[in-house]
Amino acid sequence: MKPLRIAILALQGAFAEHQQILQKIGVDSLLVRNLADWTPEEFDGLIIPGGESTAMLRIMNDEQLMMPVRNAIQQGLPVFGTCAGMILLAKEVDNETRERLATMDIRVHRNAYGRQMGSFYTEHDVNGIGTIPMTFIRAPYIEKTLQQSPSNTEPVEVLSVLDNHIIAARQGNQLVCSFHPELNEDLRFHKYFISIVQQSK
Amino acid sequence: MEDRTELNRNLAQMLKGGVIMDVTTPEQARIAEAAGACAVMALERIPADIRRAGGVSRMSDPKMIKGIQEAVSIPVMAKCRIGHFAEAQILEAIEIDYIDESEVLSPADDIYHIDKRKFQVPFVCGAKDLGEALRRINEGATMIRTKGEPGTGDVVQAVRHMRLMQSEIRRLTSMSVDELYEAAKQLRVPFDLVQFVHDNGKLPVVNFAAGGVATPADAALMMQLGAEGVFVGSGIFKSGNPEKRAQAIVKAVTNYNNPKILAELSEDLGEAMVGINEDEIQLLMAERGK
């Protein structure tokens, strides 16, 4: 069997940190900076990192990456979105009309904890993983899950709730979280994503 | 208690691969955000105009900064004078996302920088070399930028600072541990910071280019020299077509290693900011605060 390879959307943000985590768990990766780099036959999963969602969306639209990435996810490509990545995947986002991937049936509240002064660190439970370190940087959270849309074969499964807000969820092969597992030494959340990738093959 | 320093370094990590643009009005801030800026720097006058106006230059009116905070959802930064901790306290009170303790404004203290560890809010500081960068980090800065000459459109100084910093980092990396003690002495910084650079081959915080970046090619140059992102000051809103130039610089930072894409981005940008050469300027702002 061919070894796994994960693409990381490298338009803006903390993509290098995800690459380092994948390196630590022995998974090969490649960076996608433009349409020419989008070679789905060469990878088994996609990570959309943290950063500024408006910047990423702008570049994604200009580079004509929106359609091919959305199609691949709808056809089952496993995807893992952290922070801004979660915003890109959300079907609904408050005060935001820009075109997004919108493949996951969740409604997301941006900058939900306020400005940088509201950023925080905690340790908290995630279903099926355990207690992990969580760094929230100007983070969003999931306001609510939405009714399952026809493009999805499964409903949204809530993986973690902090102070009554959903901070991690999964829908089929799509995995999202509000925080940044790529900023801490704990590798379990990335390993969880890799297990989704392995099962999808 | 949670570690603010770590959280503040983390925010800088999220800005990587992005462009931070100087804006003076909510309208400019919206243009910057739509063009793909990862943050904006709110200030009353852009550096080119500060330079032309002369006189004492201070922190911007908080009301003007708040107007920009309301206009965009990306992080908003603002400048305070070197050593002016009261201006920094005011910026913290209006929940600014990042403070730039900046040589672009007139220094308030010619000896001491702000004790940035006392603040919850993060600080970015300019540096011309490794020693300066590590001294600022020791004072609590959680992000570093070059001190390229602002408001000139001349990238030569930013290049000089980035090259010097990278070469000093490479030199530290190749040292034996006993040599690091002497290096720490010469750089006038604590040993643990020198050791971090030796072990990791990089600064412990994110390092951006700033000063004189005016074209997509300038941005790509700085990224290839090791910058992790770019500040653009006067280069955008002093040019012929700010919107188009802003978008082009954003994409140039993402594709800094792809000359074919850079060539496309450099087409038809209209007039660049006129700029002044380093040897034509009267005031070297980079000499403020060391």
Chai-1 contact restraints between the chains, C-beta under 6 A:
chainA,res_idxA,chainB,res_idxB,connection_type,confidence,min_distance_angstrom,max_distance_angstrom,comment,restraint_id
A,L11,B,T254,contact,1.0,0.0,6.0,A-B,restraint_1
A,Q12,B,G17,contact,1.0,0.0,6.0,A-B,restraint_2
A,Q12,B,G18,contact,1.0,0.0,6.0,A-B,restraint_3
A,Q12,B,C38,contact,1.0,0.0,6.0,A-B,restraint_4
A,G13,B,M14,contact,1.0,0.0,6.0,A-B,restraint_5
A,A14,B,Q13,contact,1.0,0.0,6.0,A-B,restraint_6
A,A14,B,M14,contact,1.0,0.0,6.0,A-B,restraint_7
A,R33,B,T254,contact,1.0,0.0,6.0,A-B,restraint_8
A,R33,B,N255,contact,1.0,0.0,6.0,A-B,restraint_9
A,N34,B,N255,contact,1.0,0.0,6.0,A-B,restraint_10
A,G50,B,M14,contact,1.0,0.0,6.0,A-B,restraint_11
A,G51,B,M14,contact,1.0,0.0,6.0,A-B,restraint_12
A,E52,B,C38,contact,1.0,0.0,6.0,A-B,restraint_13
A,E52,B,I74,contact,1.0,0.0,6.0,A-B,restraint_14
A,T54,B,E33,contact,1.0,0.0,6.0,A-B,restraint_15
A,T54,B,I74,contact,1.0,0.0,6.0,A-B,restraint_16
A,A55,B,G18,contact,1.0,0.0,6.0,A-B,restraint_17
A,A55,B,G36,contact,1.0,0.0,6.0,A-B,restraint_18
A,A55,B,C38,contact,1.0,0.0,6.0,A-B,restraint_19
A,R58,B,G36,contact,1.0,0.0,6.0,A-B,restraint_20
A,I59,B,G36,contact,1.0,0.0,6.0,A-B,restraint_21
A,I59,B,T254,contact,1.0,0.0,6.0,A-B,restraint_22
A,R115,B,E95,contact,1.0,0.0,6.0,A-B,restraint_23
A,R115,B,D97,contact,1.0,0.0,6.0,A-B,restraint_24
A,Q116,B,L11,contact,1.0,0.0,6.0,A-B,restraint_25
A,Q116,B,D97,contact,1.0,0.0,6.0,A-B,restraint_26
A,M117,B,E95,contact,1.0,0.0,6.0,A-B,restraint_27
A,M117,B,Q120,contact,1.0,0.0,6.0,A-B,restraint_28
A,S119,B,L7,contact,1.0,0.0,6.0,A-B,restraint_29
A,F120,B,E2,contact,1.0,0.0,6.0,A-B,restraint_30
A,Y121,B,E2,contact,1.0,0.0,6.0,A-B,restraint_31
A,T135,B,N10,contact,1.0,0.0,6.0,A-B,restraint_32
A,I137,B,N10,contact,1.0,0.0,6.0,A-B,restraint_33
A,I137,B,L11,contact,1.0,0.0,6.0,A-B,restraint_34
A,I137,B,M14,contact,1.0,0.0,6.0,A-B,restraint_35
A,L183,B,N10,contact,1.0,0.0,6.0,A-B,restraint_36
